Amino acid sequence: MENYKERKLIAIDLDGTTLQSDGRSISRYTKYIFKQVESLGHIICITTGRPFRMSLDVYRELELTSPVINFNGALISMPNDKNWEHTKSYYIDRSFIFDLLRHQQNFNLHFFAVEYRRKFFLNTFRNVEPKLFGVEKFQPYNRLRADRVTENPHAVLLSTRQKDKLALAEEMKRHYNGKIDVGVWGGPNGILEVVPKGISKASGLNHLLKVLDIPLENLIAFGDEHNDIEMFKLAPQAYAMKNASARLTPYASEILPWTNDEDGVARQLEKLFLTPDK
């Protein structure tokens, strides 16, 4: 155990990192370790591409009280305080949605969803699992129609039939002249997420470091996928899961010997904060 008396900001990705491979489960061991680390004064921050509503159950299960970064940095909020003065929201111009509706066949999309903090619109319900969107079943209101997109969204989630999702992400960025950023979720779904240009998990964490008055050298990050690259570039201590994408591992300060299904995040936190030096 190193000298970890100074308060740390610990950024945890969810899919493929903190959550097990079913995209939902968190072990009792992980919850216990998180509690112990928080009791030392450190801040554990969910830092995910997921929409707010799809991370809220995890936040509550972990009994966190910290800010959350959603949509890969497009929303930074405090779930337990709607009036938190440091909330940050970034949006995609809705004209992008209308263009995507026209060009969706060009990108070989299975579906795409327009995402807001507490609602979403989906272009098709066919062969789409409602639980992917944090609901038991889709409602007619969730059907994407141009007249329902009256506000700029935080993000757009895409599922594609193309095997090379990173190549599609680059193709989309070129098509839209670099006006958007596109990341790939970890875990079994391989969702592409479109966010405003310049927004990333790293931009969200930079905001929180200032708000919480924590120096950059006290930032620790855990991740597994393409959308964690900017966060790994920022964090002095960046831990890639054993199951991490080969696109991410070059940016890691260490590749863990454990996968997400082996409680890799909690095991490393126990090693860093709770294991006495021999």
C-alpha positions in Angstrom: 0.0 0.0 0.0 1.4 3.3 -1.1 0.9 6.7 0.6 -2.7 7.4 -0.3 -3.5 9.8 2.5 -4.3 12.6 0.0 -7.8 12.5 -1.4 -8.1 10.8 -4.8 -10.6 11.0 -7.6 -11.2 7.5 -8.9 -12.9 7.3 -12.2 -14.6 4.0 -13.0 -16.1 3.0 -16.3 -19.1 0.7 -16.1 -19.5 -1.7 -19.0 -16.7 -4.1 -19.3 -15.0 -2.6 -16.3 -17.0 -2.3 -13.0 -20.0 -4.3 -14.2 -19.8 -8.0 -14.9 -20.4 -9.1 -18.5 -24.2 -9.3 -18.1 -24.1 -5.5 -18.0 -25.9 -5.4 -14.7 -24.2 -7.4 -11.9 -21.9 -6.0 -9.2 -20.4 -8.4 -6.7 -20.8 -8.0 -2.9 -17.0 -7.9 -2.8 -16.8 -4.9 -5.1 -19.5 -3.1 -3.1 -17.6 -3.8 0.1 -14.2 -2.6 -1.3 -15.8 0.6 -2.7 -17.3 1.4 0.7 -14.0 0.9 2.4 -12.1 3.1 -0.1 -14.7 5.9 0.2 -14.5 5.7 4.0 -10.9 6.8 3.6 -12.1 10.0 2.0 -11.5 9.2 -1.6 -14.2 9.9 -4.3 -15.4 7.2 -6.6 -16.9 8.7 -9.8 -18.9 6.7 -12.3 -17.5 7.8 -15.7 -19.5 6.2 -18.4 -21.0 6.5 -21.9 -24.3 5.4 -20.5 -27.2 7.8 -20.3 -28.0 9.2 -16.8 -31.0 6.9 -16.3 -29.0 3.8 -17.2 -26.3 4.5 -14.6 -28.7 5.6 -11.8 -29.4 2.0 -10.5 -25.7 1.3 -10.4 -25.1 4.5 -8.5 -27.7 3.6 -5.9 -26.6 0.0 -5.6 -23.0 1.2 -4.9 -24.5 3.8 -2.4 -22.4 6.6 -3.9 -22.7 10.2 -3.1 -20.3 11.6 -5.7 -20.9 13.4 -9.0 -21.5 11.2 -12.2 -20.2 11.7 -15.7 -22.6 10.4 -18.4 -22.7 10.4 -22.2 -18.9 10.2 -22.2 -18.7 13.7 -20.7 -21.7 15.4 -22.2 -23.5 15.5 -18.8 -21.8 16.0 -15.4 -24.3 16.0 -12.5 -24.9 15.1 -8.9 -27.8 12.5 -8.8 -28.8 13.4 -5.3 -28.8 17.2 -5.9 -30.8 18.5 -8.8 -29.7 22.0 -8.0 -26.0 21.2 -7.9 -24.3 24.4 -9.1 -21.5 22.6 -10.9 -23.7 20.6 -13.3 -22.5 20.8 -16.9 -24.5 19.9 -19.9 -23.4 19.7 -23.6 -25.6 19.1 -26.6 -25.6 17.9 -30.2 -27.4 20.2 -32.7 -30.6 18.5 -33.5 -30.0 19.1 -37.2 -27.6 16.1 -36.9 -30.5 13.9 -36.0 -32.5 14.8 -39.1 -29.4 14.2 -41.3 -28.8 10.9 -39.7 -32.4 9.9 -40.4 -31.7 10.6 -44.1 -28.4 8.7 -44.2 -28.9 5.8 -41.7 -28.7 3.2 -44.5 -25.3 4.5 -45.5 -24.0 3.5 -42.0 -25.7 0.1 -42.0 -27.4 0.9 -38.7 -29.4 -1.6 -36.7 -30.9 1.2 -34.6 -30.1 4.6 -33.3 -31.4 6.4 -30.3 -31.6 10.1 -29.4 -30.7 10.5 -25.8 -31.6 13.1 -23.2 -31.1 13.1 -19.5 -34.4 11.3 -18.6 -35.9 10.3 -22.0 -34.9 8.7 -25.3 -36.3 8.3 -28.8 -35.6 5.2 -30.9 -35.9 4.8 -34.6 -37.0 1.1 -34.4 -38.1 -1.3 -31.7 -37.5 -4.4 -33.9 -35.0 -6.8 -32.3 -33.9 -4.2 -29.8 -33.7 -5.3 -26.1 -35.6 -2.7 -23.9 -33.3 -3.4 -21.0 -30.5 -2.0 -23.0 -32.3 1.4 -22.5 -33.1 0.7 -18.8 -36.8 0.0 -19.4 -39.0 -3.1 -19.2 -40.7 -2.3 -22.5 -40.8 0.4 -25.0 -43.7 2.9 -25.1 -45.2 4.5 -28.2 -43.7 7.8 -27.0 -40.2 6.3 -27.4 -40.6 6.1 -31.1 -38.4 8.6 -32.9 -40.2 11.2 -34.9 -38.9 14.4 -36.2 -41.6 16.4 -34.4 -40.5 15.0 -31.1 -36.9 16.2 -31.4 -37.7 19.7 -30.2 -34.5 20.1 -28.1 -30.9 19.4 -28.7 -29.9 16.0 -27.3 -26.9 15.1 -25.2 -25.9 12.1 -27.3 -26.9 9.6 -30.0 -26.5 5.9 -29.5 -25.9 3.7 -32.5 -25.9 0.0 -33.1 -24.4 -1.1 -36.4 -24.2 -4.3 -38.4 -20.7 -3.5 -39.4 -18.1 -5.6 -37.6 -15.4 -2.9 -37.5 -17.1 -0.4 -35.3 -14.0 1.8 -35.0 -13.8 2.2 -38.7 -17.4 3.2 -38.8 -16.8 5.8 -36.1 -14.0 7.3 -38.2 -16.2 7.2 -41.3 -19.0 9.1 -39.4 -16.5 11.7 -38.1 -15.4 12.3 -41.7 -18.9 12.5 -43.0 -19.8 15.2 -40.5 -16.5 17.1 -41.1 -15.2 16.5 -37.6 -18.1 18.3 -35.9 -18.8 15.3 -33.7 -16.9 12.8 -31.6 -17.7 9.1 -31.7 -16.8 6.6 -29.0 -17.3 2.8 -28.6 -18.8 1.4 -25.4 -17.2 -1.6 -23.7 -19.1 -4.7 -22.7 -21.2 -7.1 -24.9 -23.2 -4.5 -26.9 -20.5 -2.5 -28.7 -22.6 0.6 -28.9 -21.3 3.6 -30.8 -21.9 6.9 -29.0 -22.0 10.3 -30.7 -21.3 13.3 -28.5 -20.5 17.0 -29.2 -17.0 17.7 -30.6 -14.3 18.1 -27.9 -16.4 16.3 -25.2 -14.9 13.2 -23.6 -14.6 11.5 -20.3 -11.3 13.5 -19.9 -13.1 16.9 -20.3 -15.6 15.8 -17.6 -12.9 14.7 -15.2 -11.0 18.0 -15.7 -14.2 19.8 -14.6 -14.5 17.7 -11.5 -10.9 18.0 -10.6 -11.4 21.8 -10.4 -14.7 21.6 -8.6 -13.4 19.1 -6.0 -10.0 20.9 -5.7 -8.1 17.7 -6.4 -4.8 17.9 -8.3 -4.4 16.0 -11.5 -1.7 13.8 -10.0 -4.4 12.4 -7.7 -6.6 11.1 -10.5 -6.9 7.3 -11.0 -8.9 5.7 -13.9 -10.2 2.3 -14.8 -11.5 1.3 -18.2 -11.6 -1.2 -21.0 -12.5 0.4 -24.3 -11.9 3.0 -27.0 -14.0 5.6 -25.2 -11.6 5.5 -22.3 -8.6 6.6 -24.3 -8.8 10.3 -23.5 -9.4 9.6 -19.8 -6.3 7.3 -19.8 -4.2 10.0 -21.5 -5.2 12.4 -18.7 -4.9 10.1 -15.6 -1.4 9.5 -14.2 -2.6 6.2 -13.0 -4.7 4.5 -15.7 -5.6 0.8 -15.2 -6.8 -1.3 -18.2 -8.8 -4.4 -17.4 -7.4 -7.8 -18.5 -10.3 -7.9 -21.0 -9.5 -4.4 -22.4 -9.5 -3.5 -26.1 -6.1 -3.5 -27.8 -6.9 0.0 -28.8 -6.8 1.1 -25.2 -4.0 -0.8 -23.6 -1.2 1.3 -25.1 -2.5 4.2 -23.0 -2.6 2.3 -19.8 0.0 2.7 -17.0 -0.8 -0.9 -16.1 -2.9 -3.8 -17.5 -4.6 -5.6 -14.6 -4.3 -9.4 -14.3 -8.1 -9.5 -13.7 -11.2 -9.1 -15.9 -14.4 -7.3 -15.1 -15.9 -10.6 -14.2 -13.1 -11.2 -11.7 -13.7 -7.9 -9.8 -10.6 -6.3 -11.3 -11.4 -2.8 -10.2 -12.1 -3.7 -6.6 -9.0 -6.0 -6.4 -6.7 -3.2 -7.6 -8.4 -0.7 -5.2 -7.9 -3.1 -2.3 -4.2 -3.5 -3.3 -3.7 0.3 -3.5 -5.6 1.5 -0.5 -6.4 -1.4 1.9 -3.4 -3.8 1.8 -0.6 -2.9 4.3 2.9 -2.8 3.1 4.9 -5.9 4.0 
